[in-house]
């Protein structure tokens, strides 16, 4: 729906150095969120490496650090999600 807005929300996205490293933060930003992105530098070998939905500790720390409203962790191919607050 066109009336959905995330304005006023700070969201941390852990992209797991994977497939959604560009589209996930961009989509949330387009919806108005203040987006903080981590693990968004894929190099061809670091996908899911101590990050993403299988290793949420860095996401949890970043959510606390930046006082985010929510944290979203994807896995490398973006077919799994873990959400923290």
TAFEN-V821698 format. One record per pair of residues at least 4 apart in sequence whose ideal C-beta (glycine too) atoms are under 8 Angstrom apart, sorted by the first residue. I is the first residue (numbers start at 1). J is the second residue. Records with the same first field share a line. If there is no record, write none. Layout:
BEGIN
I->J, J
END
This chain:
BEGIN
4->31
5->31, 32
6->11, 28, 31, 32, 33
7->32, 33
8->32
9->32, 33, 34, 69, 70
10->33, 34, 35, 36, 66, 67, 68, 69
11->28, 33, 34, 35, 36, 68, 69, 70, 71, 72
12->35, 36, 37, 38, 59, 62, 63, 66, 68, 70, 71, 72
13->24, 25, 28, 35, 36, 37, 38, 40, 71, 72, 73, 74
14->38, 39, 51, 52, 53, 56, 58, 59, 62, 71, 72, 73, 74
15->20, 21, 24, 25, 37, 38, 39, 40, 52, 74
16->39, 47, 48, 51, 52, 53, 54, 73, 74, 75, 76
17->21, 39, 40, 41, 42, 43, 46, 47, 48, 49, 51, 52, 76
18->42, 47, 48, 52, 74, 75, 76, 77, 78
19->76, 77, 78
20->24, 74, 78
21->25, 37, 39, 40, 41, 42
22->26, 40
23->27
24->28, 72, 74, 78
25->29, 35, 37, 40
26->30
27->31
28->33, 35, 72
29->33, 35
36->62, 66, 68
38->51, 58, 59, 62
39->51, 52, 58
41->46
42->46, 47
45->49
47->76
48->52, 54, 55, 75, 76
50->55, 58
51->55, 58, 59, 73
52->56, 73, 74, 75, 76
53->73, 74, 75, 80, 81, 82
54->75
56->60, 71, 73, 82, 84
57->61
58->62
59->63, 71, 72, 73, 82, 84
60->64, 71, 84
61->65
62->66, 68, 71
63->68, 70, 71, 84, 85
69->85
70->83, 84, 85
71->83, 84, 85
72->81, 82, 83
73->81, 82, 83, 84
74->78, 80, 81
75->79, 80, 81
END
